Amino acid sequence: MKFWLLIPVLALAACKNPMLATNLTFGTGGVEVNPTLSGEIGGATVSIDP
């Protein structure tokens, strides 16, 4: 699992304007967290939503 997270983090280190967002969803089953990593590479915005 740690290796899986290392690749997006290294890719975002080379990005311009890297961002991390946490999308929280509240439901009957509790709270669900869905992190999203995004950044700008070569003028295009790239998002990673695991």
C-alpha positions as CSV (number, residue, x, y, z in Angstrom):
1,M,0.0,0.0,0.0
2,K,2.8,2.4,0.8
3,F,4.4,1.9,-2.6
4,W,1.0,2.6,-4.3
5,L,0.9,6.0,-2.6
6,L,4.6,6.8,-3.3
7,I,4.0,7.0,-7.1
8,P,1.3,9.8,-7.0
9,V,3.2,11.7,-4.4
10,L,6.4,11.7,-6.5
11,A,4.4,12.7,-9.6
12,L,2.8,15.6,-7.7
13,A,6.2,16.8,-6.5
14,A,7.1,17.6,-10.1
15,C,3.7,19.3,-10.6
16,K,2.9,23.0,-10.6
17,N,0.2,23.9,-8.0
18,P,-0.1,20.5,-6.3
19,M,-3.3,20.1,-4.2
20,L,-4.8,17.4,-1.9
21,A,-8.5,17.4,-1.3
22,T,-10.5,15.2,1.1
23,N,-14.1,14.6,0.0
24,L,-16.1,13.6,3.1
25,T,-19.4,11.8,2.7
26,F,-21.7,11.5,5.6
27,G,-24.3,8.6,5.4
28,T,-26.0,6.0,7.5
29,G,-22.9,3.8,7.4
30,G,-20.8,6.6,8.9
31,V,-18.2,8.9,7.4
32,E,-16.5,8.0,4.1
33,V,-13.2,9.7,3.1
34,N,-12.2,9.9,-0.6
35,P,-8.9,11.8,-1.1
36,T,-8.1,13.4,-4.4
37,L,-4.6,14.5,-5.5
38,S,-4.3,17.0,-8.4
39,G,-1.7,19.2,-10.0
40,E,-0.7,20.9,-13.2
41,I,1.7,19.1,-15.6
42,G,2.7,20.8,-18.8
43,G,-0.4,23.1,-18.8
44,A,-2.8,20.2,-18.2
45,T,-4.5,19.5,-14.9
46,V,-4.0,15.9,-13.7
47,S,-6.2,14.4,-10.9
48,I,-5.7,11.1,-9.2
49,D,-8.8,9.8,-7.4
50,P,-8.0,6.4,-5.7
